[in-house]
Amino acid sequence: MSFVPLVFSGVQPTGNLHLGNYLGAIKRFVEMQATHDCIYCVVDQHAITVWQDPFELKKQIREVTAAFLAAGIDPVKHIVFNQSQVPEHAELAWVFNCVARMGWLNRMTQFKEKAGKDKENASVGLFAYPTLMAADILVYRATHVPVGEDQKQHLELARDIAQKFNNDFKASIVSNGHDGELGYFPQPEPLTQGPAPRVMSLRDGTKKMSKSDPSDYSRINLTDDQDAIAQKVRKARTDSEPLPSEVDGLKERPDADNLVTIYAALASKSRADVLGEFGGSQFSVFKPALADLAVSVLSPINTRMRELMEDPGHIDAVLADGSERAGAIAAKVMGEVKDIVGFLRSRKS
Ligand code: TYM
């Protein structure tokens, strides 16, 4: 016996969707549709762990949905929805808050980074963020989670929560008719082995490309037009050496490595192939080629996103349909979790 393979992943609607989100996550979401059933979520409840302007948030939820659709996610064959429309995420997260240990959450590096020096002033939600993320995945009993490398630690926590739940409630899991050895929840597997699991800042190849970097030149946004993309690539930081001919030559050259990795991921080639073509070239040759490639891949997505954003009614209808279908799966799992934990079911569930 094993769990039915199912893909789940999410993106926060916190603005400035960028090339890292695309290459590390959304491009892979599109690819996984060919081999798996997939559920893709706009995680608006995660977004409010830090302050979001309510008027902007609505727009940003639609924008991430538009990016999913524009990149090629099929909301009919698969499921696209926003988290807050399926209340079972928050419901299961509460159960997981009671399964996870303070010590586990205290180790999360993302909380430390985001809370900064003033931990006392961080929201409780920001601290508990990873238990909601575990609930997002496990409320569908999803088995595979395509994410960028920065989410790996959260996935490990989700696996620990699944395992502790399976152990703590083993007797009840069995008495409710499930396989005690397998457990009720799968151990979700992070899929981070894409071509660009960690896209770095264009201004500093040792820092992750991030939505919150104050410099807009650090990232290529999915909403950037052709001129902006070309200008950002032109201004990207580099060293003064020509490109090496071997991948080994990129060691200790983080800015060069980042640009070659981005080129390779956009072209669906290996870094070795890219260096086979550009080894020995100066950045004055490589950068225009990279800008052209980035424009050719991102422009159609950008254009489609703009068209979709002009019809918010259509986006809302996609999300409503997705939420209904996601909600049907989540309600069944949450009902079974209630039985296992020892709650009485309501008339609805
Ligand atoms: P978020 O919204 O920060 O990012 C969305 C996805 O983009 C990836 N990513 C990157 N990949 C490569 N290089 C980068 N520079 C880069 N920056 C971001 C992220 O790894 C992510 O895959 N906690 C998640 C959202 C979430 C989630 C989930 C994901 C909530 N619940 C359940 C998977 C399953 C987050 O903040 O992603």
Residues whose N, C-alpha, C, O or C-beta is under 5 A from the ligand:
A	BS01	TYM	F8 S9 G10 V11 Q12 G20 N21 G24 A25 V43 H46 M133 D136 P146 V147 G148 E149 D150 Q151 A196 P197 R198 V199 M200 K208 M209
